[in-house]
Amino acid sequence: MSDNKSNVGQQDRIRIDANDPAEVEYVHRQFPHLKHEQVLEAIKNKGPFREDVIKYLQNLK
């Protein structure tokens, strides 16, 4: 999924692109106790919606 970084809108705030290392890293920084692979798995399993992924990751220990 290509993304125009200069055209930021609502779709960019509510979704996480698993193919964009910068977006995955941003989420990983919010959960430093998890591995990058766990963050990627959460995105792939829960879908691209940021709210769903964050809720899932908050429940991981």
N, CA, C and O atoms as a Maestro MAE file, in Angstrom:
{
 s_m_m2io_version
 :::
 2.0.0
}

f_m_ct {
 s_m_title
 :::
 protein
 m_atom[244] {
  # First column is atom index #
  i_m_mmod_type
  r_m_x_coord
  r_m_y_coord
  r_m_z_coord
  i_m_residue_number
  s_m_chain_name
  s_m_pdb_residue_name
  s_m_pdb_atom_name
  i_m_atomic_number
  :::
  1 25 0.852 -1.163 0.000 1 A "MET " " N  " 7
  2 3 0.000 0.000 0.000 1 A "MET " " CA " 6
  3 2 0.899 1.227 0.000 1 A "MET " " C  " 6
  4 15 1.603 1.491 0.974 1 A "MET " " O  " 8
  5 25 0.870 1.962 -1.083 2 A "SER " " N  " 7
  6 3 1.686 3.164 -1.137 2 A "SER " " CA " 6
  7 2 1.007 4.274 -0.352 2 A "SER " " C  " 6
  8 15 -0.220 4.352 -0.278 2 A "SER " " O  " 8
  9 25 1.821 5.114 0.219 3 A "ASP " " N  " 7
  10 3 1.298 6.172 1.063 3 A "ASP " " CA " 6
  11 2 2.044 7.457 0.743 3 A "ASP " " C  " 6
  12 15 3.274 7.489 0.735 3 A "ASP " " O  " 8
  13 25 1.297 8.506 0.481 4 A "ASN " " N  " 7
  14 3 1.879 9.807 0.229 4 A "ASN " " CA " 6
  15 2 2.064 10.512 1.570 4 A "ASN " " C  " 6
  16 15 1.092 10.969 2.171 4 A "ASN " " O  " 8
  17 25 3.288 10.601 2.030 5 A "LYS " " N  " 7
  18 3 3.576 11.175 3.353 5 A "LYS " " CA " 6
  19 2 3.265 12.666 3.434 5 A "LYS " " C  " 6
  20 15 3.124 13.204 4.532 5 A "LYS " " O  " 8
  21 25 3.156 13.334 2.302 6 A "SER " " N  " 7
  22 3 2.838 14.753 2.339 6 A "SER " " CA " 6
  23 2 1.339 15.002 2.411 6 A "SER " " C  " 6
  24 15 0.911 16.130 2.657 6 A "SER " " O  " 8
  25 25 0.544 13.972 2.202 7 A "ASN " " N  " 7
  26 3 -0.915 14.099 2.240 7 A "ASN " " CA " 6
  27 2 -1.440 13.307 3.444 7 A "ASN " " C  " 6
  28 15 -1.928 12.186 3.302 7 A "ASN " " O  " 8
  29 25 -1.331 13.903 4.605 8 A "VAL " " N  " 7
  30 3 -1.740 13.227 5.839 8 A "VAL " " CA " 6
  31 2 -3.191 13.581 6.129 8 A "VAL " " C  " 6
  32 15 -3.574 14.751 6.132 8 A "VAL " " O  " 8
  33 25 -3.986 12.553 6.373 9 A "GLY " " N  " 7
  34 3 -5.391 12.780 6.659 9 A "GLY " " CA " 6
  35 2 -5.875 11.812 7.723 9 A "GLY " " C  " 6
  36 15 -5.078 11.144 8.380 9 A "GLY " " O  " 8
  37 25 -7.174 11.744 7.884 10 A "GLN " " N  " 7
  38 3 -7.776 10.880 8.893 10 A "GLN " " CA " 6
  39 2 -7.359 9.415 8.703 10 A "GLN " " C  " 6
  40 15 -7.120 8.710 9.683 10 A "GLN " " O  " 8
  41 25 -7.270 8.958 7.457 11 A "GLN " " N  " 7
  42 3 -6.903 7.576 7.197 11 A "GLN " " CA " 6
  43 2 -5.524 7.250 7.762 11 A "GLN " " C  " 6
  44 15 -5.274 6.109 8.151 11 A "GLN " " O  " 8
  45 25 -4.626 8.231 7.811 12 A "ASP " " N  " 7
  46 3 -3.292 8.015 8.349 12 A "ASP " " CA " 6
  47 2 -3.288 7.980 9.872 12 A "ASP " " C  " 6
  48 15 -2.411 7.363 10.476 12 A "ASP " " O  " 8
  49 25 -4.241 8.624 10.484 13 A "ARG " " N  " 7
  50 3 -4.307 8.644 11.948 13 A "ARG " " CA " 6
  51 2 -4.936 7.382 12.512 13 A "ARG " " C  " 6
  52 15 -4.617 6.977 13.630 13 A "ARG " " O  " 8
  53 25 -5.825 6.756 11.753 14 A "ILE " " N  " 7
  54 3 -6.560 5.614 12.293 14 A "ILE " " CA " 6
  55 2 -5.998 4.272 11.859 14 A "ILE " " C  " 6
  56 15 -6.425 3.236 12.368 14 A "ILE " " O  " 8
  57 25 -5.044 4.265 10.926 15 A "ARG " " N  " 7
  58 3 -4.496 3.003 10.422 15 A "ARG " " CA " 6
  59 2 -2.992 2.948 10.614 15 A "ARG " " C  " 6
  60 15 -2.317 3.974 10.692 15 A "ARG " " O  " 8
  61 25 -2.479 1.712 10.689 16 A "ILE " " N  " 7
  62 3 -1.049 1.458 10.754 16 A "ILE " " CA " 6
  63 2 -0.691 0.627 9.534 16 A "ILE " " C  " 6
  64 15 -1.314 -0.406 9.285 16 A "ILE " " O  " 8
  65 25 0.292 1.057 8.778 17 A "ASP " " N  " 7
  66 3 0.756 0.313 7.618 17 A "ASP " " CA " 6
  67 2 1.888 -0.611 8.060 17 A "ASP " " C  " 6
  68 15 2.975 -0.146 8.403 17 A "ASP " " O  " 8
  69 25 1.633 -1.918 8.051 18 A "ALA " " N  " 7
  70 3 2.635 -2.891 8.474 18 A "ALA " " CA " 6
  71 2 3.842 -2.909 7.544 18 A "ALA " " C  " 6
  72 15 4.904 -3.400 7.926 18 A "ALA " " O  " 8
  73 25 3.697 -2.385 6.337 19 A "ASN " " N  " 7
  74 3 4.797 -2.360 5.376 19 A "ASN " " CA " 6
  75 2 5.661 -1.114 5.497 19 A "ASN " " C  " 6
  76 15 6.661 -0.978 4.792 19 A "ASN " " O  " 8
  77 25 5.282 -0.210 6.384 20 A "ASP " " N  " 7
  78 3 6.044 1.018 6.591 20 A "ASP " " CA " 6
  79 2 6.833 0.897 7.893 20 A "ASP " " C  " 6
  80 15 6.255 0.972 8.977 20 A "ASP " " O  " 8
  81 25 8.146 0.710 7.793 21 A "PRO " " N  " 7
  82 3 8.962 0.534 9.012 21 A "PRO " " CA " 6
  83 2 8.839 1.686 10.002 21 A "PRO " " C  " 6
  84 15 8.926 1.465 11.209 21 A "PRO " " O  " 8
  85 25 8.641 2.895 9.524 22 A "ALA " " N  " 7
  86 3 8.524 4.049 10.421 22 A "ALA " " CA " 6
  87 2 7.255 3.959 11.263 22 A "ALA " " C  " 6
  88 15 7.276 4.297 12.447 22 A "ALA " " O  " 8
  89 25 6.167 3.513 10.676 23 A "GLU " " N  " 7
  90 3 4.914 3.384 11.431 23 A "GLU " " CA " 6
  91 2 5.007 2.252 12.448 23 A "GLU " " C  " 6
  92 15 4.527 2.385 13.574 23 A "GLU " " O  " 8
  93 25 5.618 1.150 12.058 24 A "VAL " " N  " 7
  94 3 5.785 0.019 12.983 24 A "VAL " " CA " 6
  95 2 6.691 0.432 14.140 24 A "VAL " " C  " 6
  96 15 6.423 0.094 15.292 24 A "VAL " " O  " 8
  97 25 7.753 1.156 13.836 25 A "GLU " " N  " 7
  98 3 8.676 1.621 14.879 25 A "GLU " " CA " 6
  99 2 7.981 2.579 15.841 25 A "GLU " " C  " 6
  100 15 8.229 2.529 17.046 25 A "GLU " " O  " 8
  101 25 7.125 3.442 15.332 26 A "TYR " " N  " 7
  102 3 6.386 4.374 16.186 26 A "TYR " " CA " 6
  103 2 5.527 3.612 17.205 26 A "TYR " " C  " 6
  104 15 5.505 3.957 18.387 26 A "TYR " " O  " 8
  105 25 4.833 2.591 16.744 27 A "VAL " " N  " 7
  106 3 4.010 1.786 17.650 27 A "VAL " " CA " 6
  107 2 4.905 1.025 18.621 27 A "VAL " " C  " 6
  108 15 4.588 0.920 19.805 27 A "VAL " " O  " 8
  109 25 6.018 0.497 18.128 28 A "HIS " " N  " 7
  110 3 6.931 -0.264 18.995 28 A "HIS " " CA " 6
  111 2 7.481 0.609 20.118 28 A "HIS " " C  " 6
  112 15 7.669 0.126 21.235 28 A "HIS " " O  " 8
  113 25 7.739 1.880 19.844 29 A "ARG " " N  " 7
  114 3 8.241 2.782 20.888 29 A "ARG " " CA " 6
  115 2 7.223 2.976 22.004 29 A "ARG " " C  " 6
  116 15 7.598 3.305 23.130 29 A "ARG " " O  " 8
  117 25 5.951 2.777 21.711 30 A "GLN " " N  " 7
  118 3 4.920 2.872 22.736 30 A "GLN " " CA " 6
  119 2 4.890 1.623 23.615 30 A "GLN " " C  " 6
  120 15 4.368 1.650 24.729 30 A "GLN " " O  " 8
  121 25 5.457 0.525 23.100 31 A "PHE " " N  " 7
  122 3 5.484 -0.754 23.818 31 A "PHE " " CA " 6
  123 2 6.895 -1.329 23.757 31 A "PHE " " C  " 6
  124 15 7.110 -2.355 23.112 31 A "PHE " " O  " 8
  125 25 7.864 -0.686 24.415 32 A "PRO " " N  " 7
  126 3 9.264 -1.115 24.292 32 A "PRO " " CA " 6
  127 2 9.539 -2.495 24.892 32 A "PRO " " C  " 6
  128 15 10.561 -3.109 24.584 32 A "PRO " " O  " 8
  129 25 8.640 -2.983 25.742 33 A "HIS " " N  " 7
  130 3 8.852 -4.293 26.335 33 A "HIS " " CA " 6
  131 2 8.514 -5.427 25.366 33 A "HIS " " C  " 6
  132 15 8.801 -6.590 25.650 33 A "HIS " " O  " 8
  133 25 7.913 -5.098 24.236 34 A "LEU " " N  " 7
  134 3 7.569 -6.093 23.226 34 A "LEU " " CA " 6
  135 2 8.612 -6.099 22.114 34 A "LEU " " C  " 6
  136 15 9.349 -5.130 21.932 34 A "LEU " " O  " 8
  137 25 8.661 -7.190 21.385 35 A "LYS " " N  " 7
  138 3 9.565 -7.302 20.242 35 A "LYS " " CA " 6
  139 2 8.872 -6.733 19.005 35 A "LYS " " C  " 6
  140 15 7.644 -6.675 18.940 35 A "LYS " " O  " 8
  141 25 9.670 -6.317 18.031 36 A "HIS " " N  " 7
  142 3 9.120 -5.810 16.777 36 A "HIS " " CA " 6
  143 2 8.203 -6.848 16.135 36 A "HIS " " C  " 6
  144 15 7.167 -6.509 15.563 36 A "HIS " " O  " 8
  145 25 8.598 -8.110 16.237 37 A "GLU " " N  " 7
  146 3 7.801 -9.180 15.641 37 A "GLU " " CA " 6
  147 2 6.409 -9.255 16.264 37 A "GLU " " C  " 6
  148 15 5.433 -9.548 15.574 37 A "GLU " " O  " 8
  149 25 6.318 -8.992 17.564 38 A "GLN " " N  " 7
  150 3 5.024 -9.016 18.240 38 A "GLN " " CA " 6
  151 2 4.137 -7.875 17.746 38 A "GLN " " C  " 6
  152 15 2.929 -8.047 17.584 38 A "GLN " " O  " 8
  153 25 4.731 -6.727 17.512 39 A "VAL " " N  " 7
  154 3 3.968 -5.589 16.999 39 A "VAL " " CA " 6
  155 2 3.468 -5.899 15.584 39 A "VAL " " C  " 6
  156 15 2.308 -5.638 15.264 39 A "VAL " " O  " 8
  157 25 4.333 -6.448 14.749 40 A "LEU " " N  " 7
  158 3 3.930 -6.808 13.388 40 A "LEU " " CA " 6
  159 2 2.836 -7.863 13.393 40 A "LEU " " C  " 6
  160 15 1.886 -7.779 12.614 40 A "LEU " " O  " 8
  161 25 2.964 -8.852 14.263 41 A "GLU " " N  " 7
  162 3 1.932 -9.891 14.372 41 A "GLU " " CA " 6
  163 2 0.594 -9.291 14.783 41 A "GLU " " C  " 6
  164 15 -0.452 -9.674 14.259 41 A "GLU " " O  " 8
  165 25 0.631 -8.356 15.715 42 A "ALA " " N  " 7
  166 3 -0.605 -7.709 16.165 42 A "ALA " " CA " 6
  167 2 -1.276 -6.965 15.012 42 A "ALA " " C  " 6
  168 15 -2.496 -7.023 14.858 42 A "ALA " " O  " 8
  169 25 -0.485 -6.274 14.211 43 A "ILE " " N  " 7
  170 3 -1.039 -5.544 13.073 43 A "ILE " " CA " 6
  171 2 -1.639 -6.516 12.067 43 A "ILE " " C  " 6
  172 15 -2.721 -6.275 11.532 43 A "ILE " " O  " 8
  173 25 -0.943 -7.604 11.812 44 A "LYS " " N  " 7
  174 3 -1.435 -8.582 10.836 44 A "LYS " " CA " 6
  175 2 -2.654 -9.335 11.353 44 A "LYS " " C  " 6
  176 15 -3.558 -9.647 10.577 44 A "LYS " " O  " 8
  177 25 -2.694 -9.629 12.643 45 A "ASN " " N  " 7
  178 3 -3.816 -10.388 13.205 45 A "ASN " " CA " 6
  179 2 -5.040 -9.525 13.489 45 A "ASN " " C  " 6
  180 15 -6.168 -9.967 13.272 45 A "ASN " " O  " 8
  181 25 -4.836 -8.321 13.963 46 A "LYS " " N  " 7
  182 3 -5.947 -7.451 14.360 46 A "LYS " " CA " 6
  183 2 -6.378 -6.495 13.266 46 A "LYS " " C  " 6
  184 15 -7.417 -5.844 13.377 46 A "LYS " " O  " 8
  185 25 -5.590 -6.408 12.214 47 A "GLY " " N  " 7
  186 3 -5.939 -5.501 11.127 47 A "GLY " " CA " 6
  187 2 -5.208 -4.179 11.268 47 A "GLY " " C  " 6
  188 15 -4.456 -3.979 12.221 47 A "GLY " " O  " 8
  189 25 -5.425 -3.283 10.329 48 A "PRO " " N  " 7
  190 3 -4.646 -2.044 10.293 48 A "PRO " " CA " 6
  191 2 -5.148 -0.930 11.202 48 A "PRO " " C  " 6
  192 15 -4.505 0.115 11.300 48 A "PRO " " O  " 8
  193 25 -6.279 -1.130 11.866 49 A "PHE " " N  " 7
  194 3 -6.827 -0.033 12.656 49 A "PHE " " CA " 6
  195 2 -6.059 0.132 13.966 49 A "PHE " " C  " 6
  196 15 -5.969 -0.785 14.782 49 A "PHE " " O  " 8
  197 25 -5.508 1.341 14.138 50 A "ARG " " N  " 7
  198 3 -4.637 1.660 15.273 50 A "ARG " " CA " 6
  199 2 -5.297 1.325 16.616 50 A "ARG " " C  " 6
  200 15 -4.651 0.758 17.497 50 A "ARG " " O  " 8
  201 25 -6.559 1.667 16.772 51 A "GLU " " N  " 7
  202 3 -7.260 1.440 18.038 51 A "GLU " " CA " 6
  203 2 -7.286 -0.047 18.402 51 A "GLU " " C  " 6
  204 15 -7.051 -0.404 19.556 51 A "GLU " " O  " 8
  205 25 -7.568 -0.913 17.430 52 A "ASP " " N  " 7
  206 3 -7.612 -2.356 17.679 52 A "ASP " " CA " 6
  207 2 -6.239 -2.906 18.051 52 A "ASP " " C  " 6
  208 15 -6.111 -3.727 18.959 52 A "ASP " " O  " 8
  209 25 -5.225 -2.448 17.345 53 A "VAL " " N  " 7
  210 3 -3.857 -2.925 17.595 53 A "VAL " " CA " 6
  211 2 -3.387 -2.480 18.972 53 A "VAL " " C  " 6
  212 15 -2.797 -3.273 19.706 53 A "VAL " " O  " 8
  213 25 -3.639 -1.225 19.337 54 A "ILE " " N  " 7
  214 3 -3.206 -0.699 20.632 54 A "ILE " " CA " 6
  215 2 -3.896 -1.448 21.772 54 A "ILE " " C  " 6
  216 15 -3.249 -1.812 22.753 54 A "ILE " " O  " 8
  217 25 -5.190 -1.677 21.652 55 A "LYS " " N  " 7
  218 3 -5.909 -2.430 22.690 55 A "LYS " " CA " 6
  219 2 -5.324 -3.825 22.861 55 A "LYS " " C  " 6
  220 15 -5.152 -4.302 23.982 55 A "LYS " " O  " 8
  221 25 -5.020 -4.472 21.745 56 A "TYR " " N  " 7
  222 3 -4.437 -5.816 21.794 56 A "TYR " " CA " 6
  223 2 -3.069 -5.797 22.470 56 A "TYR " " C  " 6
  224 15 -2.788 -6.622 23.339 56 A "TYR " " O  " 8
  225 25 -2.221 -4.852 22.066 57 A "LEU " " N  " 7
  226 3 -0.870 -4.779 22.625 57 A "LEU " " CA " 6
  227 2 -0.873 -4.421 24.105 57 A "LEU " " C  " 6
  228 15 0.011 -4.854 24.844 57 A "LEU " " O  " 8
  229 25 -1.846 -3.644 24.546 58 A "GLN " " N  " 7
  230 3 -1.930 -3.291 25.958 58 A "GLN " " CA " 6
  231 2 -2.218 -4.510 26.815 58 A "GLN " " C  " 6
  232 15 -1.856 -4.539 27.991 58 A "GLN " " O  " 8
  233 25 -2.864 -5.516 26.243 59 A "ASN " " N  " 7
  234 3 -3.188 -6.724 26.998 59 A "ASN " " CA " 6
  235 2 -2.059 -7.744 27.006 59 A "ASN " " C  " 6
  236 15 -2.130 -8.727 27.745 59 A "ASN " " O  " 8
  237 25 -1.015 -7.536 26.201 60 A "LEU " " N  " 7
  238 3 0.123 -8.436 26.208 60 A "LEU " " CA " 6
  239 2 1.055 -8.067 27.355 60 A "LEU " " C  " 6
  240 15 1.236 -6.889 27.666 60 A "LEU " " O  " 8
  241 25 1.621 -9.040 27.954 61 A "LYS " " N  " 7
  242 3 2.575 -8.786 29.051 61 A "LYS " " CA " 6
  243 2 3.961 -9.156 28.619 61 A "LYS " " C  " 6
  244 15 4.907 -9.017 29.394 61 A "LYS " " O  " 8
  :::
 }
 m_bond[243] {
  # First column is bond index #
  i_m_from
  i_m_to
  i_m_order
  :::
  1 1 2 1
  2 2 3 1
  3 3 4 2
  4 3 5 1
  5 5 6 1
  6 6 7 1
  7 7 8 2
  8 7 9 1
  9 9 10 1
  10 10 11 1
  11 11 12 2
  12 11 13 1
  13 13 14 1
  14 14 15 1
  15 15 16 2
  16 15 17 1
  17 17 18 1
  18 18 19 1
  19 19 20 2
  20 19 21 1
  21 21 22 1
  22 22 23 1
  23 23 24 2
  24 23 25 1
  25 25 26 1
  26 26 27 1
  27 27 28 2
  28 27 29 1
  29 29 30 1
  30 30 31 1
  31 31 32 2
  32 31 33 1
  33 33 34 1
  34 34 35 1
  35 35 36 2
  36 35 37 1
  37 37 38 1
  38 38 39 1
  39 39 40 2
  40 39 41 1
  41 41 42 1
  42 42 43 1
  43 43 44 2
  44 43 45 1
  45 45 46 1
  46 46 47 1
  47 47 48 2
  48 47 49 1
  49 49 50 1
  50 50 51 1
  51 51 52 2
  52 51 53 1
  53 53 54 1
  54 54 55 1
  55 55 56 2
  56 55 57 1
  57 57 58 1
  58 58 59 1
  59 59 60 2
  60 59 61 1
  61 61 62 1
  62 62 63 1
  63 63 64 2
  64 63 65 1
  65 65 66 1
  66 66 67 1
  67 67 68 2
  68 67 69 1
  69 69 70 1
  70 70 71 1
  71 71 72 2
  72 71 73 1
  73 73 74 1
  74 74 75 1
  75 75 76 2
  76 75 77 1
  77 77 78 1
  78 78 79 1
  79 79 80 2
  80 79 81 1
  81 81 82 1
  82 82 83 1
  83 83 84 2
  84 83 85 1
  85 85 86 1
  86 86 87 1
  87 87 88 2
  88 87 89 1
  89 89 90 1
  90 90 91 1
  91 91 92 2
  92 91 93 1
  93 93 94 1
  94 94 95 1
  95 95 96 2
  96 95 97 1
  97 97 98 1
  98 98 99 1
  99 99 100 2
  100 99 101 1
  101 101 102 1
  102 102 103 1
  103 103 104 2
  104 103 105 1
  105 105 106 1
  106 106 107 1
  107 107 108 2
  108 107 109 1
  109 109 110 1
  110 110 111 1
  111 111 112 2
  112 111 113 1
  113 113 114 1
  114 114 115 1
  115 115 116 2
  116 115 117 1
  117 117 118 1
  118 118 119 1
  119 119 120 2
  120 119 121 1
  121 121 122 1
  122 122 123 1
  123 123 124 2
  124 123 125 1
  125 125 126 1
  126 126 127 1
  127 127 128 2
  128 127 129 1
  129 129 130 1
  130 130 131 1
  131 131 132 2
  132 131 133 1
  133 133 134 1
  134 134 135 1
  135 135 136 2
  136 135 137 1
  137 137 138 1
  138 138 139 1
  139 139 140 2
  140 139 141 1
  141 141 142 1
  142 142 143 1
  143 143 144 2
  144 143 145 1
  145 145 146 1
  146 146 147 1
  147 147 148 2
  148 147 149 1
  149 149 150 1
  150 150 151 1
  151 151 152 2
  152 151 153 1
  153 153 154 1
  154 154 155 1
  155 155 156 2
  156 155 157 1
  157 157 158 1
  158 158 159 1
  159 159 160 2
  160 159 161 1
  161 161 162 1
  162 162 163 1
  163 163 164 2
  164 163 165 1
  165 165 166 1
  166 166 167 1
  167 167 168 2
  168 167 169 1
  169 169 170 1
  170 170 171 1
  171 171 172 2
  172 171 173 1
  173 173 174 1
  174 174 175 1
  175 175 176 2
  176 175 177 1
  177 177 178 1
  178 178 179 1
  179 179 180 2
  180 179 181 1
  181 181 182 1
  182 182 183 1
  183 183 184 2
  184 183 185 1
  185 185 186 1
  186 186 187 1
  187 187 188 2
  188 187 189 1
  189 189 190 1
  190 190 191 1
  191 191 192 2
  192 191 193 1
  193 193 194 1
  194 194 195 1
  195 195 196 2
  196 195 197 1
  197 197 198 1
  198 198 199 1
  199 199 200 2
  200 199 201 1
  201 201 202 1
  202 202 203 1
  203 203 204 2
  204 203 205 1
  205 205 206 1
  206 206 207 1
  207 207 208 2
  208 207 209 1
  209 209 210 1
  210 210 211 1
  211 211 212 2
  212 211 213 1
  213 213 214 1
  214 214 215 1
  215 215 216 2
  216 215 217 1
  217 217 218 1
  218 218 219 1
  219 219 220 2
  220 219 221 1
  221 221 222 1
  222 222 223 1
  223 223 224 2
  224 223 225 1
  225 225 226 1
  226 226 227 1
  227 227 228 2
  228 227 229 1
  229 229 230 1
  230 230 231 1
  231 231 232 2
  232 231 233 1
  233 233 234 1
  234 234 235 1
  235 235 236 2
  236 235 237 1
  237 237 238 1
  238 238 239 1
  239 239 240 2
  240 239 241 1
  241 241 242 1
  242 242 243 1
  243 243 244 2
  :::
 }
}
